[in-house]
Amino acid sequence: MNPANLSDKVRQVIADSEKYSELLLSAISPWEFCKLLEKKKLGISCPPEEWLKQALDMPKFRLVELTPIIAYRSTSLPQPFHNDPGDQILIATAREENATLLTKDGKILQYSHVKTLW
């Protein structure tokens, strides 16, 4: 929503599409985004469905489905990890895709079983 809120490292990576083959988005992320809108913790200036459609139509961008394997692996992550289901799905998705997770979430950044960048 606001690129200024991203770390310098993340901004540099996503600003240059030559630095990555694709950007992935876990299927849980649009739901989490919509929950933030619902709870009025986030605001946007257009209809949410329009915003989502435009966001998902970015070049080199791929939505990663919540497959049965990812669902299972989210429940069997190496411990210790906390019990937030959304975070568990994010971690399982990143591990399944062998992807680096871009996050500022301290609990995820401390988790040694997934690659992160912030």
C-alpha positions in Angstrom: 0.0 0.0 0.0 2.8 2.4 0.9 6.3 1.6 -0.6 7.8 4.0 1.9 7.0 1.5 4.7 9.2 -1.1 3.0 12.8 -1.7 4.1 15.5 -0.4 1.7 16.5 -4.0 0.9 12.9 -5.0 -0.1 12.4 -1.8 -2.0 15.6 -2.4 -4.0 14.7 -6.0 -4.8 11.2 -5.3 -6.0 12.1 -2.1 -7.9 14.4 -4.0 -10.3 12.6 -6.9 -11.9 15.9 -8.2 -13.2 16.7 -9.2 -9.6 14.0 -11.8 -9.4 12.3 -14.3 -11.7 8.9 -13.8 -10.1 7.1 -12.5 -7.1 4.9 -15.0 -5.3 1.8 -14.2 -3.2 0.4 -16.8 -0.9 -3.3 -17.4 -1.3 -3.8 -16.5 2.3 -2.5 -12.9 1.8 -5.5 -11.5 -0.1 -7.7 -12.8 2.7 -5.5 -11.2 5.4 -5.5 -8.0 3.4 -9.4 -8.0 3.2 -9.6 -8.7 7.0 -7.5 -5.6 7.6 -9.9 -3.6 5.4 -12.9 -5.2 7.3 -11.5 -4.2 10.6 -10.6 -0.7 9.3 -6.9 -1.2 10.1 -6.2 -0.4 6.4 -7.8 1.9 3.9 -7.6 2.1 0.1 -9.0 4.6 -2.4 -10.8 2.3 -4.7 -13.2 -0.7 -4.4 -11.3 -3.7 -2.8 -12.1 -6.1 -5.7 -10.7 -3.6 -8.2 -7.5 -3.2 -6.1 -7.1 -6.9 -5.8 -7.6 -7.5 -9.5 -5.0 -4.8 -10.4 -2.5 -6.1 -7.8 -2.7 -9.7 -9.0 -2.2 -8.5 -12.6 1.3 -7.2 -12.0 4.1 -8.6 -14.3 6.2 -11.5 -12.9 3.6 -12.0 -10.2 2.1 -15.4 -9.3 -0.6 -16.3 -6.8 0.4 -19.5 -5.0 -2.7 -21.6 -4.4 -3.4 -23.1 -1.0 -2.9 -26.7 -1.9 -3.7 -29.7 0.3 0.0 -30.2 0.7 0.6 -26.6 1.9 -2.3 -26.9 4.2 -0.9 -30.0 5.8 2.6 -28.7 6.0 1.3 -25.5 7.7 0.2 -27.8 10.6 3.5 -29.7 10.8 6.2 -27.0 10.7 9.4 -27.5 12.6 8.9 -26.2 16.1 9.0 -23.8 17.8 6.6 -21.6 15.9 3.5 -19.7 17.1 -0.1 -20.7 16.4 -1.2 -18.0 13.9 -2.8 -20.0 11.0 -2.1 -17.2 8.5 1.6 -17.1 9.4 1.8 -20.9 9.3 0.4 -20.9 5.8 2.8 -18.2 4.7 5.7 -20.2 6.1 4.6 -23.4 4.5 4.0 -21.7 1.2 7.5 -20.2 1.2 9.1 -23.5 2.2 7.1 -25.4 -0.5 8.2 -22.9 -3.2 11.7 -22.6 -1.9 11.1 -18.8 -1.8 12.4 -16.0 0.4 9.6 -14.5 2.4 9.5 -10.6 2.4 8.3 -9.7 5.9 8.8 -7.4 8.8 7.1 -9.8 11.2 9.5 -10.3 14.0 8.3 -13.8 14.8 8.8 -14.9 11.2 12.2 -13.2 10.9 13.4 -15.2 14.0 12.1 -18.5 12.6 15.2 -20.3 11.3 13.3 -22.8 9.0 12.4 -20.3 6.3 14.4 -17.7 4.2 13.4 -14.2 5.0 14.3 -10.7 3.9 13.5 -7.3 5.5 
